[in-house]
């Protein structure tokens, strides 16, 4: 089975969005938990470093929290 090639740093996009909305990882994780995403700060940190892939339901919930277009998660800003 062929995998998708990661041509950009998704974790950096997550970090950039979180900082744009002036949230700490702890604050964001608390909001995710309130929305039904069971996640710890250390696991979320691994999303931002690119160590773990982000589940679709988490991306959908982040989009609701940030109220931004999905494209913001996939922009290739360096």
Order of alpha helices (4+ residues) and beta strands (2+ residues): alpha-alpha-alpha-alpha-alpha
